[in-house]
Amino acid sequence: MLLKLQANSIWLYIVPHGIRSLMNYIKLKYGNPPVIITENGMDDGNSPFTSIKDALKDEKRIKYHNDYLTNLLAAIKEDGCNIKGYFAWSLLDNWEWAAGYSSRFGLYFVDYKDKLKRYPKDSVQWFKNFLASA
């Protein structure tokens, strides 16, 4: 199967239905243990030509988390999977071992040129709304 949706990193494919399949596999194979997803996210490129204003508009990240969380919710409510937690990767843009500062995973933009000042991306407000409605 050829996967076409890809994040900035060449190794990171976007497959939201895969997380539901994985949770069901764990449920069947291991007797439905409690699962906490400790790291799930996607990156954008870090172009020096992108303005901070444009970098804060992260619709792709919002869609990513919405689609993954929708599948997790279905795994919980429809399939009975024992999912106890989910942590978005990452809260802040950071140093990635394989990519350095060339990828941005954060919900908050870190301005590496201005004393690491932080700015909330649009995905921060989306997460606030999502959590308030849960």
DSSP file (Angstrom, degrees, kcal/mol; ACC not computed):
  #  RESIDUE AA STRUCTURE BP1 BP2  ACC     N-H-->O    O-->H-N    N-H-->O    O-->H-N    TCO  KAPPA ALPHA  PHI   PSI    X-CA   Y-CA   Z-CA
    1    1 A M              0   0    0      0, 0.0     2,-0.6     0, 0.0     0, 0.0   0.000 360.0 360.0 360.0 126.1    0.0    0.0    0.0
    2    2 A L        -     0   0    0      2,-0.0     2,-0.5     0, 0.0     0, 0.0  -0.776 360.0-149.6 -89.4 122.9    1.4    3.3   -1.0
    3    3 A L        +     0   0    0     -2,-0.6    12,-0.1     1,-0.1     0, 0.0  -0.812  16.9 178.9 -94.0 128.6    0.9    6.0    1.6
    4    4 A K        +     0   0    0     -2,-0.5     2,-0.6    10,-0.1    -1,-0.1   0.744  55.2  84.4-103.4 -27.3    0.6    9.5    0.1
    5    5 A L        +     0   0    0      9,-0.3     9,-2.4     8,-0.0     2,-0.4  -0.677  58.9 168.4 -82.9 122.6    0.0   11.8    3.1
    6    6 A Q  B     -A   13   0A   0     -2,-0.6     7,-0.2     7,-0.3     4,-0.1  -0.980  29.5-137.4-137.1 144.0    3.3   12.7    4.6
    7    7 A A        -     0   0    0      5,-2.7    37,-0.2    -2,-0.4     5,-0.1  -0.082  51.0 -82.2 -79.3-169.0    4.5   15.1    7.2
    8    8 A N  S    S+     0   0    0     35,-1.8     2,-0.2    96,-0.1    36,-0.1   0.906 111.6  79.6 -65.3 -41.9    7.7   17.2    6.7
    9    9 A S  S >  S-     0   0    0      1,-0.1     3,-1.4    34,-0.1    -2,-0.3  -0.463  82.5-134.3 -69.9 137.2    9.9   14.3    7.9
   10   10 A I  T 3  S+     0   0    0      1,-0.3    -1,-0.1    -2,-0.2    -2,-0.0   0.715 104.1  50.8 -66.6 -20.2   10.5   11.7    5.2
   11   11 A W  T 3  S+     0   0    0      1,-0.1     2,-0.8    -5,-0.0    -1,-0.3   0.498  91.9  88.7 -93.0  -5.1    9.8    8.8    7.7
   12   12 A L    <   -     0   0    0     -3,-1.4    -5,-2.7    -5,-0.1     2,-0.3  -0.828  52.9-179.5-108.8 105.1    6.5   10.2    9.0
   13   13 A Y  B     -A    6   0A   0     -2,-0.8     2,-0.8    -7,-0.2    -7,-0.3  -0.733  27.3-127.0 -98.9 149.6    3.4    9.2    7.2
   14   14 A I        +     0   0    0     -9,-2.4    -9,-0.3    -2,-0.3   -10,-0.1  -0.862  42.3 153.0-101.7 108.9   -0.1   10.4    8.2
   15   15 A V    >>  +     0   0    0     -2,-0.8     3,-1.4     1,-0.1     4,-0.6  -0.664  12.0 174.7-136.8  75.8   -2.4    7.4    8.7
   16   16 A P  H >> S+     0   0    0      0, 0.0     3,-1.0     0, 0.0     4,-0.7   0.839  79.4  55.7 -58.7 -36.8   -5.2    8.3   11.1
   17   17 A H  H 3> S+     0   0    0      1,-0.2     4,-2.0     2,-0.2     3,-0.2   0.745  95.0  71.4 -68.0 -19.8   -7.1    5.0   10.8
   18   18 A G  H <> S+     0   0    0     -3,-1.4     4,-2.5     1,-0.2    -1,-0.2   0.827  90.3  57.3 -64.9 -31.8   -3.9    3.1   11.7
   19   19 A I  H <X S+     0   0    0     -3,-1.0     4,-2.2    -4,-0.6    -1,-0.2   0.876 107.1  48.2 -69.7 -35.2   -4.1    4.2   15.3
   20   20 A R  H  X S+     0   0    0     -4,-0.7     4,-2.1     2,-0.2    -2,-0.2   0.922 112.2  49.2 -67.5 -43.6   -7.5    2.7   15.6
   21   21 A S  H  X S+     0   0    0     -4,-2.0     4,-2.2     1,-0.2    -2,-0.2   0.912 111.3  50.0 -60.3 -42.4   -6.3   -0.6   14.0
   22   22 A L  H  X S+     0   0    0     -4,-2.5     4,-2.5     2,-0.2    -1,-0.2   0.906 108.8  51.1 -64.0 -42.6   -3.3   -0.6   16.4
   23   23 A M  H  X S+     0   0    0     -4,-2.2     4,-2.2     1,-0.2    -1,-0.2   0.886 111.4  48.4 -63.3 -38.0   -5.5   -0.1   19.5
   24   24 A N  H  X S+     0   0    0     -4,-2.1     4,-2.4     2,-0.2     5,-0.2   0.873 109.7  52.4 -69.5 -36.6   -7.7   -3.0   18.4
   25   25 A Y  H  X S+     0   0    0     -4,-2.2     4,-3.1     2,-0.2     5,-0.3   0.939 110.9  47.0 -61.3 -47.0   -4.7   -5.2   17.7
   26   26 A I  H  X S+     0   0    0     -4,-2.5     4,-2.4     1,-0.2     6,-0.7   0.908 111.1  52.9 -61.7 -42.0   -3.4   -4.4   21.2
   27   27 A K  H  X>S+     0   0    0     -4,-2.2     5,-1.1    -5,-0.2     4,-0.8   0.937 117.2  36.5 -58.1 -48.9   -6.8   -5.1   22.7
   28   28 A L  H  <5S+     0   0    0     -4,-2.4    -2,-0.2     3,-0.2    -1,-0.2   0.898 122.1  42.8 -74.3 -41.7   -7.1   -8.6   21.0
   29   29 A K  H  <5S+     0   0    0     -4,-3.1    -3,-0.2    -5,-0.2    -2,-0.2   0.855 126.9  27.3 -74.7 -36.4   -3.4   -9.6   21.3
   30   30 A Y  H  <5S-     0   0    0     -4,-2.4    -1,-0.2    -5,-0.3    -2,-0.2   0.225 111.8 -99.1-119.2  13.9   -2.8   -8.5   24.9
   31   31 A G  T  <5S-     0   0    0     -4,-0.8    -4,-0.2     1,-0.2    -3,-0.2   0.812  70.4 -67.7  77.3  29.7   -6.2   -8.6   26.6
   32   32 A N  S   <S-     0   0    0     -5,-1.1    -5,-0.2    -6,-0.7    -1,-0.2   0.931  70.2-173.9  59.0  55.4   -7.1   -4.9   26.4
   33   33 A P        -     0   0    0      0, 0.0    49,-0.3     0, 0.0     2,-0.2  -0.331  38.6 -84.4 -72.2 161.3   -4.5   -3.4   28.7
   34   34 A P        -     0   0    0      0, 0.0     2,-0.4     0, 0.0    49,-0.2  -0.482  50.5-158.3 -63.7 136.3   -4.6    0.3   29.6
   35   35 A V  E     -b   83   0B   0     47,-2.3    49,-3.3    -2,-0.2    50,-1.2  -0.972  15.8-172.8-123.2 132.1   -2.9    2.3   26.9
   36   36 A I  E     -b   85   0B   0     -2,-0.4     2,-0.8    48,-0.2    50,-0.2  -0.988  18.5-145.3-120.5 119.7   -1.4    5.8   27.2
   37   37 A I  E     -b   86   0B   0     48,-2.6    50,-2.2    -2,-0.5     3,-0.2  -0.755  18.5-176.5 -85.6 110.8   -0.1    7.2   23.9
   38   38 A T  E     +     0   0B   0     -2,-0.8     2,-0.3     1,-0.3    -1,-0.2   0.574  64.5  22.5 -91.2  -9.9    2.9    9.2   25.0
   39   39 A E  E     +     0   0B   0     50,-0.1     2,-0.3    51,-0.0    -1,-0.3  -0.793  62.2 146.9-161.4 112.4    3.9   10.8   21.7
   40   40 A N  E     +b   88   0B   0     47,-1.2    49,-2.4    -2,-0.3     2,-0.3  -0.932  26.7 105.6-148.8 125.0    1.9   11.5   18.6
   41   41 A G        -     0   0    0     -2,-0.3     2,-0.3    47,-0.2    49,-0.1  -0.984  46.9-118.8-176.3-179.9    2.3   14.4   16.2
   42   42 A M        -     0   0    0     47,-0.3     2,-0.3    -2,-0.3    -2,-0.0  -0.950  23.6-129.2-138.3 157.1    3.5   15.7   12.9
   43   43 A D        -     0   0    0     -2,-0.3   -35,-1.8   -31,-0.1     2,-0.3  -0.760   5.1-152.1-112.1 154.6    6.0   18.2   11.8
   44   44 A D  E     -C  104   0C   0     60,-2.2    60,-2.9    -2,-0.3     2,-0.1  -0.799  37.3 -97.4-108.3 159.0    6.1   21.2    9.5
   45   45 A G  E     -C  103   0C   0     -2,-0.3     2,-0.7    58,-0.2    58,-0.2  -0.359  26.2-130.6 -71.4 159.5    9.3   22.3    7.8
   46   46 A N        +     0   0    0     56,-1.6    -1,-0.1    -2,-0.1    57,-0.1  -0.756  32.9 177.6-113.4  82.4   11.3   25.2    9.3
   47   47 A S    >   -     0   0    0     -2,-0.7     3,-1.4     1,-0.1    56,-0.0  -0.710  30.6-144.1 -87.8 133.3   11.9   27.5    6.4
   48   48 A P  T 3  S+     0   0    0      0, 0.0    -1,-0.1     0, 0.0    -2,-0.0   0.635 100.9  60.5 -68.0 -10.8   13.8   30.8    7.2
   49   49 A F  T 3  S+     0   0    0      2,-0.1     2,-0.5     0, 0.0    -3,-0.0   0.482  81.6  97.1 -95.0  -4.0   11.5   32.5    4.6
   50   50 A T  S <  S-     0   0    0     -3,-1.4     2,-0.0     4,-0.0     0, 0.0  -0.747  73.5-130.8 -88.1 127.8    8.2   31.7    6.4
   51   51 A S     >  -     0   0    0     -2,-0.5     4,-2.4     1,-0.1     5,-0.2  -0.334  18.8-116.7 -71.2 158.0    7.0   34.6    8.6
   52   52 A I  H  > S+     0   0    0      1,-0.2     4,-1.6     2,-0.2     5,-0.2   0.915 116.8  57.7 -59.9 -42.0    5.9   33.9   12.2
   53   53 A K  H  4 S+     0   0    0      1,-0.2     4,-0.4     2,-0.2     3,-0.2   0.913 110.7  41.9 -55.0 -45.4    2.4   34.9   11.2
   54   54 A D  H >4 S+     0   0    0      1,-0.2     3,-1.2     2,-0.2    -1,-0.2   0.862 109.6  58.0 -71.6 -35.4    2.3   32.2    8.6
   55   55 A A  H 3< S+     0   0    0     -4,-2.4    -1,-0.2     1,-0.3    -2,-0.2   0.767  98.8  60.7 -66.2 -24.4    4.0   29.6   10.7
   56   56 A L  T 3< S+     0   0    0     -4,-1.6    66,-3.2    -3,-0.2     2,-1.3   0.657  84.5  84.3 -77.4 -15.2    1.2   30.0   13.3
   57   57 A K    <   +     0   0    0     -3,-1.2     2,-0.4    -4,-0.4     3,-0.2  -0.711  54.0 162.1 -88.8  90.9   -1.4   28.9   10.8
   58   58 A D     >  +     0   0    0     -2,-1.3     4,-2.0     1,-0.2     3,-0.4  -0.465   8.8 151.3-114.1  60.3   -1.1   25.1   11.2
   59   59 A E  H  > S+     0   0    0     -2,-0.4     4,-2.7     1,-0.2     5,-0.2   0.843  73.4  58.3 -57.7 -36.3   -4.3   23.8    9.7
   60   60 A K  H  > S+     0   0    0     -3,-0.2     4,-2.4     1,-0.2    -1,-0.2   0.899 106.5  48.0 -63.6 -39.4   -2.5   20.5    8.7
   61   61 A R  H  > S+     0   0    0     -3,-0.4     4,-2.7     2,-0.2     5,-0.3   0.898 110.5  51.9 -67.3 -40.3   -1.6   19.9   12.3
   62   62 A I  H  X S+     0   0    0     -4,-2.0     4,-2.6     1,-0.2    -2,-0.2   0.942 112.1  45.7 -60.4 -47.5   -5.2   20.6   13.4
   63   63 A K  H  X S+     0   0    0     -4,-2.7     4,-2.9     2,-0.2     5,-0.3   0.911 111.1  54.8 -61.4 -42.0   -6.5   18.1   10.9
   64   64 A Y  H  X S+     0   0    0     -4,-2.4     4,-2.5    -5,-0.2     5,-0.2   0.961 113.3  39.1 -55.4 -56.1   -3.9   15.6   11.9
   65   65 A H  H  X S+     0   0    0     -4,-2.7     4,-2.8     1,-0.2     5,-0.3   0.883 115.2  53.4 -67.5 -37.4   -4.8   15.7   15.6
   66   66 A N  H  X S+     0   0    0     -4,-2.6     4,-2.3    -5,-0.3    -1,-0.2   0.943 112.2  44.6 -59.7 -47.0   -8.5   15.9   14.8
   67   67 A D  H  X S+     0   0    0     -4,-2.9     4,-1.8    -5,-0.2    -2,-0.2   0.902 116.0  45.9 -67.2 -41.3   -8.4   12.8   12.6
   68   68 A Y  H  X S+     0   0    0     -4,-2.5     4,-2.2    -5,-0.3    -2,-0.2   0.925 115.0  46.7 -67.5 -43.6   -6.2   10.8   15.0
   69   69 A L  H  X S+     0   0    0     -4,-2.8     4,-2.6     2,-0.2    -2,-0.2   0.849 108.9  55.3 -69.4 -32.8   -8.3   11.7   18.0
   70   70 A T  H  X S+     0   0    0     -4,-2.3     4,-2.0    -5,-0.3    -1,-0.2   0.913 110.2  46.6 -62.1 -42.5  -11.5   10.9   16.1
   71   71 A N  H  X S+     0   0    0     -4,-1.8     4,-2.1     2,-0.2    -2,-0.2   0.876 112.1  50.1 -67.6 -37.4  -10.2    7.4   15.4
   72   72 A L  H  X S+     0   0    0     -4,-2.2     4,-2.0     2,-0.2    -2,-0.2   0.908 108.9  52.1 -66.3 -40.7   -9.1    7.0   19.1
   73   73 A L  H  X S+     0   0    0     -4,-2.6     4,-3.1     1,-0.2     5,-0.4   0.904 109.9  48.9 -61.7 -41.2  -12.5    8.1   20.3
   74   74 A A  H  X>S+     0   0    0     -4,-2.0     4,-2.2     1,-0.2     5,-1.4   0.888 108.6  54.0 -64.3 -38.8  -14.1    5.5   17.9
   75   75 A A  H  <5S+     0   0    0     -4,-2.1     6,-3.0     3,-0.2    -2,-0.2   0.871 115.7  40.2 -62.9 -35.8  -11.7    2.8   19.3
   76   76 A I  H  X5S+     0   0    0     -4,-2.0     4,-0.8     4,-0.2    -2,-0.2   0.966 125.8  31.3 -74.9 -55.8  -12.8    3.7   22.8
   77   77 A K  H  <5S+     0   0    0     -4,-3.1    -3,-0.2    -5,-0.2    -2,-0.2   0.876 132.2  27.4 -77.0 -39.8  -16.6    4.1   22.3
   78   78 A E  T  <5S+     0   0    0     -4,-2.2    -3,-0.2    -5,-0.4    -1,-0.1   0.826 131.7  32.0 -93.2 -34.6  -17.3    1.7   19.5
   79   79 A D  T  4<S-     0   0    0     -5,-1.4    -3,-0.2    -4,-0.1    -2,-0.2   0.575  96.7-125.4-103.9 -11.3  -14.5   -0.9   19.9
   80   80 A G     <  +     0   0    0     -4,-0.8    -4,-0.2    -6,-0.3    -3,-0.1   0.735  45.7 167.6  75.2  22.7  -14.1   -0.9   23.7
   81   81 A C        -     0   0    0     -6,-3.0     2,-1.3    -7,-0.1    -1,-0.2  -0.449  39.8-125.8 -72.2 146.2  -10.3   -0.2   23.6
   82   82 A N        +     0   0    0    -49,-0.3   -47,-2.3   -59,-0.2     2,-0.6  -0.511  44.3 161.9 -95.4  65.7   -8.9    0.8   27.0
   83   83 A I  E     +b   35   0B   0     -2,-1.3   -47,-0.2   -49,-0.2     3,-0.1  -0.777  10.7 173.0 -92.3 123.0   -7.1    4.0   26.0
   84   84 A K  E     +     0   0B   0    -49,-3.3     2,-0.3    -2,-0.6   -48,-0.2   0.628  57.3   8.6-106.1 -18.4   -6.4    6.2   29.1
   85   85 A G  E     -b   36   0B   0    -50,-1.2   -48,-2.6     2,-0.0     2,-0.3  -0.998  46.1-161.4-163.6 160.9   -4.3    9.0   27.7
   86   86 A Y  E     -b   37   0B   0     -2,-0.3     2,-0.5   -50,-0.2   -48,-0.2  -0.961   7.9-166.6-149.5 125.2   -2.9   10.9   24.7
   87   87 A F  E     -     0   0B   0    -50,-2.2   -47,-1.2    -2,-0.3     2,-0.2  -0.967  18.8-135.8-117.3 123.4    0.0   13.3   24.5
   88   88 A A  E     -b   40   0B   0     -2,-0.5     2,-0.7   -49,-0.2   -47,-0.2  -0.558  31.8-105.7 -74.0 137.2    0.5   15.5   21.5
   89   89 A W  S    S+     0   0    0    -49,-2.4   -47,-0.3    -2,-0.2   -50,-0.1  -0.935  88.6  12.3-103.9 116.0    4.1   15.7   20.3
   90   90 A S        -     0   0    0     -2,-0.7    17,-1.6   -49,-0.1    -1,-0.2   0.684  41.4-172.2-134.1 163.8    5.2   18.3   21.0
   91   91 A L  S    S+     0   0    0     15,-0.2    17,-1.8    -3,-0.2    16,-0.5   0.932  91.6  21.6 -62.8 -44.9    4.1   21.2   23.2
   92   92 A L  B    S-d  108   0D   0     14,-0.2    13,-0.2    15,-0.2    17,-0.2  -0.886  91.4 -98.5-122.7 151.2    7.0   23.3   21.8
   93   93 A D        +     0   0    0     15,-1.6     2,-0.3    -2,-0.3    11,-0.1  -0.460  60.6 167.1 -58.8 142.8    9.1   23.3   18.7
   94   94 A N        -     0   0    0      9,-0.3     2,-0.5     6,-0.1     9,-0.2  -0.842  41.0 -67.7-150.3-179.2   12.3   21.6   19.7
   95   95 A W        -     0   0    0     -2,-0.3     2,-0.5     6,-0.1     6,-0.2  -0.728  44.3-156.0 -80.0 122.8   15.6   19.9   18.6
   96   96 A E  B  >  -F  100   0E   0      4,-2.4     4,-3.2    -2,-0.5     3,-0.4  -0.897  14.7-135.4-102.7 131.1   14.9   16.7   16.8
   97   97 A W  T  4 S+     0   0    0     -2,-0.5    -1,-0.1     1,-0.3     4,-0.1   0.866 103.1  35.3 -54.9 -42.5   17.7   14.2   16.9
   98   98 A A  T  4 S+     0   0    0      1,-0.1    -1,-0.3     2,-0.1    -3,-0.0   0.700 132.4  27.4 -86.3 -18.5   17.5   13.2   13.3
   99   99 A A  T >4 S-     0   0    0     -3,-0.4     3,-2.1     1,-0.3    -2,-0.2   0.447  82.7-154.9-125.7  -2.4   16.5   16.7   11.9
  100  100 A G  B 3< S-F   96   0E   0     -4,-3.2    -4,-2.4     1,-0.3     3,-0.4  -0.400  73.1 -25.3  61.9-132.8   17.9   19.3   14.3
  101  101 A Y  T 3  S+     0   0    0     -6,-0.2    -1,-0.3     1,-0.2    11,-0.1   0.196 114.7  97.8 -96.6  15.1   15.9   22.5   14.0
  102  102 A S  S <  S+     0   0    0     -3,-2.1   -56,-1.6    -6,-0.2     2,-0.4   0.594  79.2  56.2 -81.9  -9.1   14.7   21.8   10.5
  103  103 A S  E     -C   45   0C   0     -3,-0.4     2,-0.5    -9,-0.2    -9,-0.3  -0.939  66.9-154.1-122.8 146.0   11.3   20.3   11.7
  104  104 A R  E     +C   44   0C   0    -60,-2.9   -60,-2.2    -2,-0.4   -11,-0.1  -0.938  23.9 159.9-122.9 109.4    8.7   22.0   13.8
  105  105 A F        +     0   0    0     -2,-0.5   -63,-0.3   -62,-0.2   -12,-0.2   0.573  40.8 115.4 -96.6 -13.8    6.4   19.6   15.8
  106  106 A G        -     0   0    0      2,-0.2   -15,-0.2     1,-0.1   -14,-0.2  -0.132  62.6-146.7 -73.5 152.5    5.2   22.0   18.4
  107  107 A L  S    S+     0   0    0    -17,-1.6    14,-2.4   -16,-0.5     2,-0.5   0.699  98.6  55.5 -75.5 -24.0    1.8   23.4   19.2
  108  108 A Y  E    S-dE  92 120D   0    -17,-1.8   -15,-1.6   -18,-0.2     2,-0.4  -0.939  89.0-130.1-111.0 132.9    3.8   26.5   20.2
  109  109 A F  E     - E   0 119D   0     10,-3.1    10,-2.3    -2,-0.5     2,-0.6  -0.659  18.3-151.7 -78.1 131.0    6.2   28.2   17.7
  110  110 A V  E     - E   0 118D   0     -2,-0.4     2,-1.1     8,-0.2     8,-0.2  -0.935   7.0-143.7-106.7 122.4    9.6   28.9   19.2
  111  111 A D  E > > - E   0 117D   0      6,-3.2     3,-1.3    -2,-0.6     5,-1.2  -0.735  14.7-173.0 -86.7  99.8   11.5   31.8   17.7
  112  112 A Y  T 3 5S+     0   0    0     -2,-1.1     3,-0.3     1,-0.3    -1,-0.2   0.661  82.9  55.2 -68.4 -15.7   15.1   30.6   17.7
  113  113 A K  T 3 5S+     0   0    0      1,-0.2    -1,-0.3     4,-0.1     2,-0.2   0.542 105.5  52.0 -94.4  -8.1   16.2   34.1   16.6
  114  114 A D  T X 5S-     0   0    0     -3,-1.3     3,-1.7     3,-0.1    -1,-0.2  -0.522 127.6 -73.6-132.9  66.4   14.6   36.0   19.5
  115  115 A K  T 3 5S-     0   0    0     -3,-0.3    -3,-0.1     1,-0.3    -2,-0.1   0.775  88.6 -66.7  54.1  32.6   15.6   34.5   22.8
  116  116 A L  T 3 <S-     0   0    0     -5,-1.2    -1,-0.3     1,-0.2    -4,-0.2   0.800  76.6-177.8  61.2  32.8   13.3   31.5   22.2
  117  117 A K  E <   -E  111   0D   0     -3,-1.7    -6,-3.2    -6,-0.7     2,-0.4  -0.347  16.5-137.1 -60.5 142.4   10.2   33.5   22.5
  118  118 A R  E     -E  110   0D   0     -8,-0.2    -8,-0.2   -26,-0.0    -1,-0.1  -0.852  20.1-174.3-112.9 141.7    7.0   31.4   22.1
  119  119 A Y  E     -E  109   0D   0    -10,-2.3   -10,-3.1    -2,-0.4     2,-0.3  -0.998  28.6-118.3-131.3 132.6    3.9   32.0   20.2
  120  120 A P  E     -E  108   0D   0      0, 0.0   -12,-0.2     0, 0.0     2,-0.1  -0.535  27.2-142.2 -71.3 131.8    0.7   29.8   20.2
  121  121 A K    >>  -     0   0    0    -14,-2.4     3,-1.7    -2,-0.3     4,-0.7  -0.396  32.9 -97.3 -80.8 168.9   -0.1   28.3   16.9
  122  122 A D  H 3> S+     0   0    0    -66,-3.2     4,-1.8     1,-0.3     3,-0.3   0.798 121.6  69.0 -58.0 -28.5   -3.7   27.9   15.8
  123  123 A S  H 3> S+     0   0    0    -67,-0.3     4,-2.6     1,-0.2    -1,-0.3   0.760  88.8  64.0 -64.5 -24.4   -3.6   24.3   17.0
  124  124 A V  H <> S+     0   0    0     -3,-1.7     4,-2.4   -17,-0.4    -1,-0.2   0.952 105.3  43.6 -63.3 -48.4   -3.4   25.5   20.6
  125  125 A Q  H  X S+     0   0    0     -4,-0.7     4,-2.5    -3,-0.3    -2,-0.2   0.891 112.1  54.2 -64.1 -38.1   -6.8   27.1   20.4
  126  126 A W  H  X S+     0   0    0     -4,-1.8     4,-2.8     1,-0.2    -1,-0.2   0.934 109.3  47.7 -60.4 -45.4   -8.2   24.1   18.6
  127  127 A F  H  X S+     0   0    0     -4,-2.6     4,-2.9     2,-0.2     5,-0.3   0.907 109.9  52.7 -63.3 -41.3   -6.9   21.9   21.5
  128  128 A K  H  X S+     0   0    0     -4,-2.4     4,-2.2     1,-0.2    -1,-0.2   0.941 112.9  44.4 -58.2 -47.1   -8.4   24.2   24.0
  129  129 A N  H  X S+     0   0    0     -4,-2.5     4,-1.5     2,-0.2    -2,-0.2   0.907 113.4  51.2 -63.7 -42.3  -11.8   24.0   22.3
  130  130 A F  H  X S+     0   0    0     -4,-2.8     4,-0.7     1,-0.2     3,-0.3   0.937 112.5  45.0 -60.9 -48.1  -11.5   20.2   21.8
  131  131 A L  H >< S+     0   0    0     -4,-2.9     3,-0.6     1,-0.2    -1,-0.2   0.865 110.5  54.3 -67.2 -35.8  -10.7   19.6   25.5
  132  132 A A  H 3< S+     0   0    0     -4,-2.2    -1,-0.2    -5,-0.3    -2,-0.2   0.810 111.0  46.5 -66.7 -28.8  -13.5   21.9   26.7
  133  133 A S  H 3<        0   0    0     -4,-1.5    -1,-0.2    -3,-0.3    -2,-0.2   0.549 360.0 360.0 -90.2  -7.6  -16.0   20.0   24.6
  134  134 A A    <<        0   0    0     -4,-0.7    -1,-0.2    -3,-0.6    -2,-0.1   0.487 360.0 360.0 -77.5 360.0  -14.8   16.6   25.8
